[in-house]
Amino acid sequence: MAESAAHLDMQFENTAQQHDTRIFGMWVFLATELMLFGGMFTIYTVYRAFYPNAFAEGSRHLDLTLGSINTAVLIVSSLFMALAVHTARTSARRLPLALCLSATVGLGILFLGIKGYEYYLHYLNGEVPVLNWTYAGAQAGQVQLFFWLYFAMTGVHALHLFIGIGLVSLLTLLALLGRYKPDSYTPVEMTGLYWHFVDIIWIFLLPLLYLIAK
Amino acid sequence: MSAITLPRRETYLNANYGILSWLLTTDHKRIAVMYLVSITLMFILGGAAATMMRIELFTPASDLVDAATYNKLFTMHGIIMVFFFLVPVIPAILGNFLLPLMIGARDLAFPRLNLLSWYIYLLGAGVTLWALISGGVDTGWTFYTPYSTATPTEVITATIGVFIVGFSSILTGLNFIVTTHKLRAPGLTWFRLPIFVWSLYATSLIFVLATPVLAITLILVAVERLFHIGIFDPTLGGDPLLYQHLFWFYSHPAVYIMILPSMGVVSEIIAAFAHTRLFGYKFVAFASIAIAVLGFLVWGHHMFVSGMSLHAALMFSILSYMVAIPSAIKVFNWTATLYKGSISYDTPMLYALGFIGLFTIGGLTGLYLAALAVDVHVTDTYFVVAHFHYIMVGGAIMGYFGGLHYWWPKITGRMYSEKWGRVAAILIFIGFNATFFPQFILGFEGMPRRYAAYPPEYQFLNILSSLGAVLLGVGYILPALYLLPSLWFGKAAGANPWNATGLEWTTASPPPPNNFDKIPIVTTGPYQYPGKKETIG
């Protein structure tokens, strides 16, 4: 990740093989990530089947407007990430690449900010299990389970996005230093795959959490 | 220095010296040796817990340790042996050392990730050992809820340790998959790969796809304990069965993580010591993949008495039977390979033959357990204990010891004492059967597992089992006594002491740091041995 791809490690014959190998490695890593989220999606599915009314009730307490804005923010960040990969592949100029990457970082941070604001609203409303839970309507225990899954799933997603922001920030810095050229941009493409994966997870989280009561 | 001096040649062992040259190495061969040391230490700890249990079970009363301590002992034995010995042992030691050599590569695809996986293993082992020492865990290695969320013992620390070590497996699996796809030598097509590589590949698929599910499940157990949120605890609104489903979704495939690499090792050894081509190569290769795939669909057979619908139980039962098909394909192909081969009974071959017998018994008793009615009768008895030890110890460990002896000359460049090697192999075989065969009978007579005390009528068979364990213990200690001295006093092995085929035998022993002076070009399939005494009609 840290070294430039122009450098050829001893286990590879040529840079093309090195590039393909690393990209493939990222795909395999994303498969494990998918299974990690898969465990949580399974738990969600089981309990939603058990307690459909409580889950719908919990979902009504989420702010769809903020969720929609965040979805748009994340999709646009993915657009900039895709542009960054395209730029790195086709040109050796530093500034356009760094701009695309920093736009990605900025939108990622905006997403986390909005998400944090949502968490804060839940806290004020007494909808955070353990920390502040005052909900006393019907099926309070099951609604709490929904909120617990909401925080677990969006929390693990936010953690992944946080790591992604760190990685893309590092890429921005290295891009300004001129590390990435059309023959050595493997880290940009690898991080891009990761970023899109985190984006796609959110695309599934949005309907499962925000839209089930509508 | 050594009793027999070799001419100075640069190997991965003497390329550089000093502790940091090991701790910071990215050489897959050195990482394999570091895994060998650390996994062996864990094996000793897990074995010590088993020893205490067998001593306790010598008499019907619970006299050496009380019931609570006994619970902690079998939990310690299970956690260490499953997560820190059986799962990583062959992939992380033999696989790490051999995969690049077998496919004609200079290293794995991601050498630094490989080193990282070793450090993660150490961290996970440290955390888990801390939990086991600081207070112990009494849930059994399965951490079943709701007990695991209620017991006062150190469940959180232990689950975090197992969570951590899971990432070591994931990284190893990722590395192996990518390496097998991308770093094969010119001409080395998929159907020219040795069976060991196929079985490592199948194992890696399970590592990568099943381990994350266990990771997230264990974290949720820890969170549930910490914050009292009902994910799995029924008193808090959760469903304990869901935990069992998620747990076995990993832990059943984990059984195949343990046995598949062993099957690969045995395939190599049998072809080499029958001096003949492996019979039915493609069938054996695809059987590995079939076992890995089917292994994902049978987890429910651990839960026949936990309260699942009859339809689900029937499906899981039928799918479990289907695992017997690829397993039997392997056994029949191994025996067909032996038929009219020129068999020599060197130490690795003794282990391989032992494997076939013990794995067959373990597999067939697995069919009893897959049958719903029989399973209800013997669930949680010593029959189950005997069954899975025949697979895990009789299968996986026999394969590991066979492989360790087979490739020891390649790893160290030295030969061990063949005589003592054979003595240990036979001792382990006899000791193993004496330990675990009585447990089949005990289980069928109704003795439940996980109790420190038992009715006196079970004592005779328990004494037999404990005495067998003494033999088994001696058998496990012996290799340390002749393998270690062989490092100094063993005679030089040469590149290919067994006259075996395979790229790993074409390079020097021990191999040079970059494995091959020149990357080989492969023009033939594996197992180009002279052939049968006469062709089969």
Contacts between the chains, C-beta under 8 A, distances in Angstrom:
chain1	res1	chain2	res2	distance
A	9	B	111	7.6
A	10	B	106	5.5
A	10	B	107	6.8
A	10	B	514	6.4
A	11	B	100	7.6
A	11	B	105	6.0
A	11	B	106	4.5
A	11	B	107	4.0
A	11	B	108	7.1
A	11	B	109	6.8
A	11	B	111	6.9
A	11	B	183	6.4
A	12	B	183	7.8
A	13	B	519	7.9
A	17	B	182	6.5
A	17	B	183	7.9
A	20	B	182	6.3
A	21	B	109	5.0
A	21	B	178	5.9
A	21	B	182	4.2
A	21	B	183	7.1
A	22	B	109	7.9
A	24	B	178	5.3
A	24	B	181	6.2
A	24	B	182	6.2
A	25	B	109	6.3
A	25	B	110	6.1
A	25	B	174	6.3
A	25	B	175	7.9
A	25	B	178	4.6
A	28	B	174	4.8
A	28	B	177	5.4
A	28	B	178	6.0
A	28	B	208	6.1
A	29	B	174	6.0
A	31	B	208	6.0
A	31	B	209	6.6
A	32	B	170	5.3
A	32	B	174	7.1
A	32	B	208	5.1
A	32	B	209	7.2
A	32	B	211	7.2
A	32	B	212	4.9
A	33	B	212	7.2
A	35	B	208	7.8
A	35	B	209	5.4
A	35	B	210	7.3
A	35	B	211	7.9
A	35	B	212	4.0
A	35	B	213	5.5
A	36	B	212	3.8
A	36	B	213	7.4
A	36	B	215	6.4
A	36	B	216	5.3
A	38	B	212	7.6
A	38	B	213	6.6
A	39	B	212	6.9
A	39	B	213	4.5
A	39	B	215	7.9
A	39	B	216	3.9
A	39	B	217	5.9
A	39	B	246	6.1
A	40	B	216	6.0
A	42	B	246	6.9
A	43	B	220	7.4
A	43	B	231	6.8
A	43	B	242	6.5
A	43	B	246	7.5
A	46	B	239	6.9
A	46	B	242	5.5
A	47	B	239	7.6
A	50	B	239	7.3
A	129	B	227	7.2
A	129	B	229	5.7
A	130	B	227	4.6
A	130	B	228	7.9
A	130	B	229	6.9
A	141	B	230	6.8
A	141	B	236	7.2
A	141	B	237	4.4
A	142	B	237	6.1
A	144	B	229	7.4
A	144	B	230	7.9
A	144	B	237	7.7
A	145	B	229	7.7
A	145	B	230	6.2
A	145	B	231	7.5
A	145	B	237	5.7
A	145	B	238	7.4
A	148	B	229	5.0
A	148	B	231	7.2
A	152	B	220	7.6
A	152	B	223	7.7
